[in-house]
Amino acid sequence: MAHTFLDDIRNMHSLLRMHIRHAFKTGLAAAMAYAISSLLGSNFGIWAVISALIVMQGISVADSLQESLSRFTLMSLGALPGMLLLVVSPKNTLLLTLETFSICFLGAYLGRYGKQFTLATTAACIVLLTGMQYIPQATLLKYIMFGLTLSLEVLLGVACAISASALLWPVRLGDTLRSDIAAQCDKCAALLDTVVNAYLDHQNHVPYNQFDGLCLQIRSNRERLLKARKLEAHIYHYEYKSLELRVEAIERCMESMRALIDALNEYDEEACDPPLGPELRALADVVMRAFRRLGGKDSPEPESEIARDLTMAIDKAEARLTFLRGGHTLNRMPLHRILQLYTFYQVLRHLSEALLLSMRNLQALNGQSGAGAN
């Protein structure tokens, strides 16, 4: 079934609840970082708080882990040259100004190769300027201890942020991606219904902007899947193979949906009633059901009613095409209308076969998981 207004209200409440929880976790992580730093007697607890806030910018656990690795590694790498500059630099305002310019210039230029270079040079600049302010006497040991203290403060903030993100109402990127794919499958089904109706209703055009937003969402699935497997797999056990099968299926279907809209909008000539209309409508209805079943939380079953209906709808369309070819009905149509008709049929058939294969692979994977559990 398509989403209703009540479903949208529930989704809004769920999203609001998630953001409120994340705001609470962010405040808790910052407070923990400051409290622990104060108990340890550190004078640089602000760096622990700042690190915790930076790590908590992402809502999911994977985002927090990614930011924490980047934050601590780059801060540690930047602290080393910062300490060296503290040792060799005299406490002179003009020279410090020139060094600040040089470090920031270098970081901005190297930023073309990646933001990690900018962050590392920023850390070096922070260590240099902060060290000059808090350490009046230039002793090598004090400079080294200062750099180590800042690195430990960053590590403390990172640890507090990861603990709050992973232990308190964790938002797993894998779960979020699974929900997004379900919504994308529902949108694909709705878009397919719109395109097929437009084709059967004398080839009315469908604006491309109805497809572009969905296309961007689907393209981001692969990146988020790799991110979840790379980071969250170290903390949580998750069936990523099932998620990967769904990502691949929705990617293949996206390409086919694009071909449907291109075939529909390509011609502006006189409209006609497609001779294969009822068969295409029946096949599209079953494909829409398969879309929603693929995105559902229950395990798809290839020998279910959907699989049988797909096979029956394809057989009926094939039989109708054979009859039309035998009666020379297609020969009386303009060539571009024949190509358009075959495009719609072939794309719908490809969609049905791709969805059916995905459901079979998912069922086989679920069977293997069940056997392993036993």
Secondary structure by P-SEA (a helix, b strand, c coil): ccccaaaaaaaaaaaaaaaaaaaaaaaaaaaaaaaaaaaaccccaaaaaaaaaaaaccccaaaaaaaaaaaaaaaaaaaaaaaaaaaaccccaaaaaaaaaaaaaaaaaaccccaaaaaaaaaaaaaaaaaaaccccccaaaaaaaaaaaaaaaaaaaaaaaaaacccccccaaaaaaaaaaaaaaaaaaaaaaaaaaaaacbbbbbccccaaaaaaaaaaaaaaaaaaaccccccccaaaaaaaaaaaaaaaaaaaaaaaaaaaccccccccccaaaaaaaaaaaaaaaaaaaacccccccccaaaaaaaaaaaaaaaaaaaaaaacccccccaaaaaaaaaaaaaaaaaaaaaaaaaaaaaaaaaaaaaaac
